[in-house]
Amino acid sequence: MPDYVAKRKPCKDFDKFEVKFKNCQNDLASQKLILKKFKKEQQIEEGSFFVLKGVLLLVDKVGEKQEVNGKINARLRCIFENGTESNMLLRSLAAELYKDGRRVTESKDNLSDLFVPVTKEDRETGFIYILKSLSDNEKIRSIENLYKIGFSKIPVEERIKNAKNDPTYIMSDVQIVATFKCFNLNPQKLESLLHTFFGSDCLNIDIFDNNKKRHTPREWFIAPFFVVENAIELIIAGKITNYKYDPENEVIIKK
């Protein structure tokens, strides 16, 4: 594919897109949608809106993707709000958006755009982990579906080596139930969102360390494992803000 910035031309079927642009502008005006800094090429997908040099554009089509010198590229069909269109390359659009562009996204924190297919260019940022306590404390052992949701920059096995001496882990050994390797995202943000989601059923207990100092760990939650997994899936799908956890029935329900 020749590496040139395609010139714009009149869009002959612009009437098909007018309603989409009006709806997008209305959502921006009501702050249902907001503008954020363009961060990576993976955000350029069919149906996504951007503002380039003050003009709203819609990515209508993404052609067949090709890899050239380790870089992914594709021919796009971009429709502009002023009634023009362009078939510029994906990397050409990205370059322009980096310089003078914004992406249109939901106003609430939406982590779905942070989960993308892993490539050579991706950066591993850490691990989200789910643990089960192996405590001898009968009060803790009697709690069903008690899990710790946390984040570690190092392999989880290394992180929990000293669990029995750490009040964060309730001063006991733990069992790894699941780990999620994170790329191209802020894992602490994902962890914080999970903690907010399950916050109504957080374990409330005082733990004393080896020096008799009191601690109140805040990363242990009472919820079935499949519910925790479903919550992570909803975050990846960008739908978590539409749901809440019902601790009485141990299910995720719509708000």
C-alpha positions in Angstrom: 0.0 0.0 0.0 1.5 3.4 -1.0 2.2 5.5 2.1 0.4 8.7 1.2 -2.2 10.9 2.9 -5.3 10.5 0.8 -7.1 13.7 -0.2 -10.7 14.3 0.8 -13.5 14.2 -1.7 -17.2 14.8 -1.5 -19.1 11.9 0.2 -21.9 10.9 -2.3 -23.8 8.9 0.3 -23.4 11.3 3.2 -27.1 11.2 3.9 -26.5 7.7 5.4 -24.2 9.2 8.1 -25.9 12.5 9.0 -28.0 11.0 11.8 -24.9 9.3 13.3 -23.1 12.7 13.4 -26.1 14.4 14.9 -26.4 11.8 17.6 -22.7 12.0 18.4 -22.9 15.8 18.7 -25.9 15.5 21.0 -24.1 13.0 23.2 -21.1 15.3 23.4 -23.3 18.2 24.3 -25.0 16.2 27.1 -21.6 14.8 28.2 -22.7 11.3 27.7 -19.7 11.2 25.4 -16.5 13.2 25.9 -13.2 13.9 24.1 -10.0 12.3 25.3 -6.4 12.3 24.1 -5.7 9.8 21.4 -3.2 7.2 22.8 -2.8 4.3 20.4 -3.6 3.0 16.9 -5.6 0.1 18.3 -8.3 2.7 19.1 -9.0 3.1 15.4 -11.9 0.7 14.7 -14.9 0.6 12.5 -17.6 2.8 14.0 -15.3 4.9 16.2 -15.5 8.7 16.2 -12.6 11.2 16.3 -12.1 14.9 16.1 -9.3 15.9 13.7 -8.3 19.5 13.5 -11.7 20.5 14.9 -13.7 18.3 12.5 -15.7 15.3 13.6 -15.0 12.1 11.7 -16.3 8.6 11.6 -14.2 5.5 10.7 -16.8 3.8 8.5 -14.6 0.9 7.1 -11.2 -0.6 8.0 -9.8 -2.6 5.1 -7.6 -5.7 5.2 -4.8 -5.3 7.7 -1.3 -5.9 6.5 2.0 -6.0 8.3 4.9 -4.1 6.9 8.2 -3.9 8.7 6.5 -5.2 11.9 3.8 -2.4 11.7 0.1 -3.0 11.1 -1.5 -0.9 8.4 -4.8 -0.8 6.6 -6.8 1.4 4.2 -9.7 3.2 5.8 -12.9 4.9 4.7 -13.3 8.0 6.9 -16.4 10.2 6.7 -16.1 13.8 7.9 -19.0 15.9 9.3 -18.5 18.5 6.6 -19.7 16.0 3.9 -16.3 14.8 2.7 -14.6 11.4 2.9 -11.0 10.1 2.7 -9.4 6.7 2.2 -6.3 7.5 4.2 -4.1 4.8 5.7 -4.6 3.8 9.3 -1.1 4.8 10.3 -1.5 8.1 8.5 -4.7 8.9 10.4 -3.0 7.9 13.7 -0.1 10.2 13.0 -2.5 13.1 12.4 -4.5 12.3 15.6 -1.3 12.2 17.6 -0.6 15.8 16.4 -4.0 17.4 16.5 -6.8 15.0 17.4 -9.0 13.6 20.0 -11.0 10.4 20.4 -14.7 10.3 21.3 -15.4 8.0 24.2 -17.9 7.4 27.0 -17.8 9.8 29.9 -17.6 7.1 32.6 -14.4 5.2 33.0 -14.4 2.5 30.3 -11.6 0.1 30.4 -12.6 -1.9 27.3 -10.3 0.2 25.1 -7.4 -0.8 27.2 -7.7 -4.5 26.4 -6.3 -5.1 22.9 -4.7 -8.1 21.1 -1.1 -8.6 22.2 1.6 -7.7 19.7 5.4 -7.2 19.7 4.9 -3.5 20.6 2.7 -4.2 23.7 4.0 -3.6 27.2 3.3 -5.9 30.0 2.2 -3.9 33.0 1.5 -6.5 35.7 -1.0 -9.0 37.0 -4.5 -8.9 38.5 -4.8 -11.9 40.8 -7.5 -13.7 42.7 -6.5 -15.5 45.9 -8.1 -17.8 48.4 -7.0 -17.8 52.1 -5.6 -20.9 53.7 -5.9 -19.4 57.2 -6.3 -21.6 60.3 -8.5 -19.0 61.8 -11.9 -20.6 62.1 -13.7 -17.2 61.7 -12.0 -16.8 58.3 -12.2 -20.4 57.2 -16.0 -20.4 57.8 -16.6 -17.6 55.3 -17.6 -19.1 51.9 -16.5 -17.4 48.7 -13.9 -15.2 50.3 -11.4 -13.9 47.8 -8.7 -11.4 47.6 -8.5 -9.3 44.4 -5.2 -7.6 44.0 -2.5 -6.3 41.6 1.2 -7.1 41.4 4.0 -5.9 39.1 5.9 -9.1 39.7 4.8 -12.7 39.2 2.1 -13.5 41.7 4.0 -16.6 43.0 6.8 -14.3 44.0 4.5 -11.7 45.4 2.8 -14.1 47.9 5.9 -15.9 49.1 5.8 -14.1 52.5 2.0 -14.1 52.8 1.8 -15.7 56.2 3.7 -12.7 57.6 1.8 -10.0 55.8 -1.4 -8.6 57.2 -2.6 -7.8 53.6 -2.9 -11.6 53.2 -4.5 -12.0 56.7 -1.3 -13.4 58.1 -1.7 -16.8 56.4 -0.7 -18.7 53.3 -2.9 -18.2 50.2 -3.9 -20.2 47.2 -3.8 -18.7 43.7 -7.2 -19.1 42.1 -6.6 -17.1 38.9 -4.3 -14.5 37.4 -4.8 -12.1 34.5 -1.7 -10.8 32.7 -2.2 -7.1 31.8 -1.0 -5.3 28.7 -1.5 -1.7 27.6 -3.6 -0.7 30.6 -3.4 0.6 34.1 -4.0 -2.5 36.2 -4.4 -0.4 39.4 -7.4 1.3 37.7 -9.0 -2.1 37.0 -8.3 -3.3 40.5 -9.9 -0.1 41.9 -13.0 -0.6 39.8 -13.4 -4.2 41.0 -13.0 -3.0 44.6 -15.7 -0.4 44.1 -18.0 -2.9 42.4 -17.7 -5.4 45.3 -17.2 -2.8 48.0 -20.6 -3.5 49.6 -19.5 -7.0 50.5 -15.9 -6.2 51.7 -14.5 -8.3 54.5 -14.4 -6.2 57.7 -11.9 -7.7 60.1 -8.9 -6.6 62.2 -5.6 -8.4 61.7 -2.6 -8.1 64.0 0.9 -8.5 62.6 3.9 -10.1 64.3 4.5 -6.8 66.2 0.9 -6.8 67.5 0.1 -3.8 65.3 -3.5 -3.7 64.1 -4.4 -3.7 60.4 -7.7 -3.8 58.4 -7.2 -5.4 55.0 -9.5 -4.0 52.3 -8.9 -6.3 49.4 -10.9 -9.3 50.5 -14.4 -9.7 49.2 -17.3 -12.2 49.6 -18.6 -13.2 46.2 -18.6 -16.5 44.2 -15.6 -16.9 41.9 -17.7 -17.1 38.8 -19.2 -13.7 39.7 -15.7 -12.2 40.1 -14.9 -13.6 36.6 -18.1 -12.1 35.2 -17.3 -8.7 36.6 -13.9 -8.8 34.9 -15.6 -9.8 31.6 -18.0 -6.8 31.9 -15.1 -4.5 32.5 -13.4 -5.8 29.3 -16.7 -5.3 27.4 -17.0 -1.8 28.8 -20.3 -2.5 30.4 -19.5 -2.7 34.1 -21.0 0.8 34.9 -24.4 -0.6 33.8 -24.4 -3.3 36.5 -24.1 -3.8 40.2 -23.4 -6.7 42.6 -26.3 -8.0 44.6 -24.6 -9.6 47.6 -27.8 -11.1 49.1 -28.5 -13.2 46.0 -24.8 -13.4 44.9 -25.5 -12.3 41.4 -24.7 -9.4 39.1 -27.8 -7.4 38.1 -28.5 -4.4 35.9 -28.8 -1.0 37.7 
